[in-house]
Structure formats: C-alpha cells, structure tokens
Amino acid sequence: MSTTRRTDEGHGRLGSTLSGVAVALGCVLFLGGFVWGAFVYQPYTVPTGSMTPTIGAGDRVLAQRIDGDDVRRGDVVVFRQQSWGDLPMIKRVVGVGGDKVACCTEGRLTVNGKQIEEPYLPKGEDAAATGLPATTVPEGRLFLLGDERSGSMDSSVHLEDANHGTVPRSAVKARVDAVAWPLDGMLDPTTAFDGLPGGGGSEPGPLRLQLAAVVTGAVLVLGGAAYGPIARRTRRGAGSTGGAGAGGRSGGTTEAAGVG
C-alpha cells in the first residue's frame, strides 16, 4: 500500500470521525433547544386586537412561564381573572402595588404623578379612550391596559369592581417575549417606566439563546451529514487522477525499453 493511499485513508477516517461528532453535537443542540424552549415557553393565540399595534388579532405569541412576583411595569403578560371571564388574556402592566395610575394629562397616562411616554400606542391615540380617575393599586396586585386603549377590555373597564380593576399577581401565567407568527420576532423592550422607582420592564427570557442552539444544531447536522458524500466523491476523483498518471508513466517506461 502506497504512502499516499495510507495518508488518504487516514484523512478519510479523521474526516468521518469529525463528521460524526458534528452530527451528534448538532442533534444535541437542535433537540435540546426545542426541549428547553418547550419547557420554558408556551404558545398562545391572541383572539382580539386589544394589543394592536404591538400584537395583532390572530397572532401567535411565545410567552415565558414566570411567577407573578417577577412581573414589572411595561411587561406584556398572559393572565386569567375569573371576574373578567376566566380566559387567558394578554395586556400590558402599567401599575404595580402602591402605584397611583390616572389619565389623562395632555393625553398621557400618569403613574405616581409622572407622565408616561408610551411609544407602543397607536399613533395619535390618547392613553385612555375616556378619562381614567386616579386609582391606587393595592399591594400584590397589578393594573393592566391594552395597547389599543379604545377597544380593550382591561382594568379601565373594571374600575367599579371590588378591587378597582386590578388583578392579583398570582393571576399571571406568563410574560410575552415574542410574536412567533407572523414572524415579527422579539417584542421591543420599553423604557417608558424606567424613570419610576423600581424601574421598568423585566429582562426577556432565554428565547434568543434557544433559537441560537436550534440554528447551530441544524447547521452542524446538515454540514456533518453532507461531509461524507463530498469527501468520498473527492477521494474517488483523486484516485482516478492518480490511476491515470500511473498508467501514463508505465507506458512511457515500456516504450523506452523497446527503443533501447
């Protein structure tokens, strides 16, 4: 066996080993990303346009399962409140326990007397369809509004309830991080409430990292699986070229011997 052939076979074995490792690692990342995502996130379909333009009617969203105690102002959350129909609803948190929420001063929402710039509202729309009397949010509860204030069944509609339209933190099931369909991607974080004591929205979950794991895994699987056929085709081509060269040299030697 020639040195060249032994070298090619060694390279082939190494390439096959690396290809197998890439496929195995890719499978772990790909499947692991999906499993991790399924454990952390839950999909929801938004039935109404009350969160327009942030989330439209019929959109599919991915919401991270979190504890209600982790919710902060500005978060878009999924919750269930029996007195509101006991169905999953999606609204934005604008007030937490101890906040005084009111509207409207110059068309803007105020929290603890501070006017809030809300860039997520539809252009030209006031922060409330009608005046919102000052309401103090009880401790352990949340005040929630839809981004489409003129047509949202939210805290402003339930002010006459025993808890003045607020819901307990325990009613929150998840926080919306992204719109999965249509492919709008991650929700833009808002800084609207950053100037208040306690700050604004919470940090998004690990969705970007999970997607990176899935994409990287897919690339490794496809790349590793494609390496084998490509390498074999390359080795065959090299072998054919080498065989032709050897034959040419043999012919030349025979001819020279005959002339001599």
N, C-alpha and C positions, 0 to 999 in steps of 0.2 A: 504494500500500500504506500503510495507516494506521500511525501510530507504535505503537499498541497491538499490532497484529499483528506488527510487526518486533520489539518487545520480547518478545512471547510466543515467537517463533521463536528469538530469541537465548537466552532461558531454556531452551528445549527443547534446543537444541544443547549448551549447557553441561551440562544435566542428563544428556543422553545420553553426553557425554564422561566425566563423573564416574561414571556408571553403569558404563561400560566399564572404567574404571580400577579401580573397586571389584571387579568380577568378575575382572579379570586378577590383581589383587593377592590376591584370595581364593583363586583357583586355585593361585597360587604357595605361599601359606601352607598350604592344605589338602593339596596333594600333597607339598609339601616336608616337612610334619610327618610324613606317613606314611612317606616315603622315609627321612627321618632316623631315625625310630623303628625301621624295619626294619633299618637299618644298625647301630644301637646295641643293640637288644634282640632277644631270641629267646624265643618261647613254649615252655613245657614243660607237660606234663600230669603231675600228681603221682599216682603209682599207688597209694600206701598212705596210711594215716592216721598215719604216724610223726611228722608235724609238727603234729598237732592240739594245741591249737585254732587255732594261727596259720594253718595251711594244711590243708585237709581233703582226703581221698582224692577223686580225680577233678577237683580244682580245676585251672584253667588259670592259670599264672603268667607274668609277664613278667620276664625276667632279663637284666640288662645284661652284655654281654660285657666282662670285665675280666681283667687279668693277676693271677695268683695272688699276686704280691708285694704287691698292693694290698689284700688281704684283712685284715680286723681282727677282733678278738673281737666277738661278737654278730652278725656278718653271717650271713645265711642264704644258702648258696651251692649251686650246682649243680656236681657233680664226678663224675669217673669214676675208679674204682680197680679195677684188674684183679683183685686178690685178693678184692675184695668182689662180684665178678660182672661187672665191666666194663660196667655200665649206668649211665645218668645217675641220680644220687641227689641228694636235697635234704636238707641238715642244717644245723644252726647251729654256727658256730665258737665253742668255749668256751675254747680254749687255743691259743697260738701258740708258736713256738720259744723254749725256755727256761722256759716256764711249768711249774709243778708243779700238776697237777689231781688232786683227790681228792673223795670223797663217802663218808659224809655226816656232817656235824656239824650236829646239830639238823635233820636232813632237808635240809640245803642243800649245794650244791656249793661247794667251796673252790678258789680259784686263788691260788697263792703264799701260802697260809695265810689268805686273806681270804674270808669268807663272802659268797656272791653271792646277792643277791635277784633271783629270776628271775620277773618278772610274767607272762611269756608261757607258763608252765607251766599245765597244767590245775589248777583249784583243788583244794587238799588233797593234791596229789601231791608226793611227795618228789623230790629232784633226781636220784635214781637208784633203779631198782627193787630193786637189791641194792647192797651196799657196793662202792665203787669205790676200789681201792687207789691210793695216791699214785703218779702216773705223770708223769715229766718228759718234756715234748715236745721231741724233737730239733730243732735249728735247721733252718729251711727246711721244717718240717712243721706240720701242724695236727691238733688234737684236736676231733672233731665229735660232737655228740649231737643226737638228735631231740627235739622239744619234748614228745612223748608218750614219756616215758622207759621206760615198762613194755613197749612193743611196738616199739621202734626197733632196727633192725639197724645199729648205729653203732659208734663207737670202743670203747664199753664192752663190746661183744660180741667184739671182735677184739683184746683185750688180750694174748692168747697169740701173736699174730703177731710176726714178727721186729721190727717197728717199733712194737710195743705199741699197736696200734690207730690209729696216726697215719697221715695221708696227706700226700704232698708237696704243696707249694703249686702246683706245676705241674699237678696233677690238677684244679684248679678251672677251670671253663669260664665261669662267670657268677655274678653276685650277684642274688638275687631282690629286686626293688623293689616289686612289686605283684601282687595277685591280680586277674586280668582277668575270670575267670568262676568263681563268681558275682562280681558287681561289688562286691567288698569294698574296692577301691582300694589305695592305697599301704600297705605294711607300716608299722606303728608303729615308729619307731626306739626302740631300747632303751638305757637308761642304766645297765644292770646292771653293766657292766665299766668305767665311767668312772673309778672310784676307783683303778684299777690303773695302774702305769707304762705309758705308751703309749696309755692311754685305751681307749675302746670302739669301737663300730661306725664304719664309713666313711660318708661323705656319700652320700646317694642320687643317682642319675643324673639326666639331664635329662628324665625322663618327663613331669613336670608342664608343663614348657615346651613339649614336643612336643604334648601334648594341648591346651594353650592355642592353639598355632598352628593345629591342625586345627579347633578350635571357632571361632576367629576367622575363619579362611578360609571355613568353611561359612556363617557369618553374612554375610560380605561378598558371597559368591556369591549367596546367596538374596536378600539385600537389593538388590544391584545388578540382578539379573535381574527382580525384582518392580517396580523403579522405572519401567521403560519402560511397561508396560501401565497402571500407575496414573497416570503423567504424561499419557499420551495420553487416557485417559478424562477426566482433569481438564480438559485443554485443549478436548476436544470439548464438555464441559459448559459451559465458559466461552464457547466460540464460539456455542453455541446460545442462551445467555442474551443475548449481545451482539447477535445477529441479531434476536431478538425485540424488543429495546429499540430498535434502529434502525428496524424496521418500524413500531413504535408512533409514533415521532417523525415519520416520513414521513407517516403517515396524518393525524396532527394538523395538519401543515402544509397538506396539501391541503384539509382541511375549512375551515381558517381562510381560505384563499384564496377558496373558494367563497362563504362568507358575505360577505366584503368585496365 
